[in-house]
Amino acid sequence: MDQRARGAAVDEAAVAGARMRIRPVLMTSLAFVLGLLPLVIASGAATLTRRDVGTAVFGGMIAATSLGVFLIPLLYVVIERMRALRLRRA
């Protein structure tokens, strides 16, 4: 929003925001996913339960990170363009 307030185009603002936030998001997600690895490769007592839970959370976190990194900026651009189009019609 800060970039938009300065007069940047929607595309430029989305790219600038994505570049600014990608490192912290990826670092946090990677730390969490790596923390789940012992569950994913578990052995011993309760192996099936640990692997099931670990794999589900591991996959969910990978999917959520991917969506957050790629889909959120795209949705921002789409919604801002729709908003601008609506304001032009009114």
C-alpha positions in Angstrom: 0.0 0.0 0.0 2.9 2.3 0.7 4.1 2.0 -2.9 0.6 2.7 -4.2 0.4 5.8 -2.1 3.6 7.1 -3.7 2.1 6.7 -7.1 3.6 3.4 -8.2 1.6 1.2 -10.6 -0.2 -1.9 -9.3 2.3 -4.3 -10.9 5.3 -2.4 -9.5 3.8 -2.2 -6.0 3.1 -5.9 -6.0 6.6 -6.9 -7.2 8.2 -4.5 -4.6 6.1 -5.9 -1.8 6.8 -9.5 -2.8 10.5 -8.8 -3.0 10.5 -7.2 0.4 8.5 -10.0 2.1 9.9 -13.1 0.3 13.0 -13.6 2.4 11.3 -13.5 5.9 8.4 -15.7 4.7 10.7 -18.3 3.2 13.1 -18.3 6.2 10.2 -18.8 8.6 8.6 -21.5 6.5 11.8 -23.3 5.8 12.6 -23.4 9.6 9.2 -24.8 10.3 9.4 -27.4 7.5 12.9 -28.5 8.6 11.6 -28.8 12.1 9.0 -31.2 10.8 11.5 -33.5 9.2 11.9 -35.7 12.3 8.2 -36.4 12.1 8.3 -37.2 8.4 11.2 -39.6 8.7 10.1 -41.0 12.1 10.9 -44.6 13.1 10.2 -46.6 16.2 7.1 -46.5 18.4 4.1 -44.7 16.9 5.9 -44.4 13.5 2.7 -44.4 11.5 1.0 -41.7 13.5 4.1 -39.5 13.5 4.6 -39.9 9.8 1.0 -39.3 9.0 0.8 -36.1 11.0 4.3 -34.9 9.9 3.6 -35.5 6.2 0.3 -33.7 6.3 1.7 -30.7 8.1 4.8 -30.7 5.9 2.8 -30.8 2.7 0.4 -28.2 4.0 3.1 -25.8 4.9 4.8 -26.2 1.5 1.5 -25.5 -0.2 0.7 -22.6 2.1 4.1 -21.1 1.5 3.8 -21.5 -2.2 0.4 -19.9 -2.3 1.5 -17.1 0.0 4.5 -16.3 -2.1 2.9 -16.5 -5.5 -0.9 -16.2 -5.2 -1.2 -13.3 -2.7 0.7 -10.7 -4.9 -1.3 -12.0 -7.9 -4.6 -11.6 -6.1 -3.6 -8.1 -5.0 -3.0 -7.1 -8.6 -6.3 -8.6 -9.8 -8.3 -7.0 -7.0 -6.7 -3.6 -7.4 -7.4 -3.7 -11.2 -11.0 -4.6 -10.5 -11.3 -1.8 -8.0 -9.8 0.7 -10.5 -12.2 -0.5 -13.2 -15.1 -0.1 -10.9 -14.1 3.4 -9.9 -13.7 4.4 -13.6 -17.2 3.2 -14.3 -18.7 5.2 -11.4 
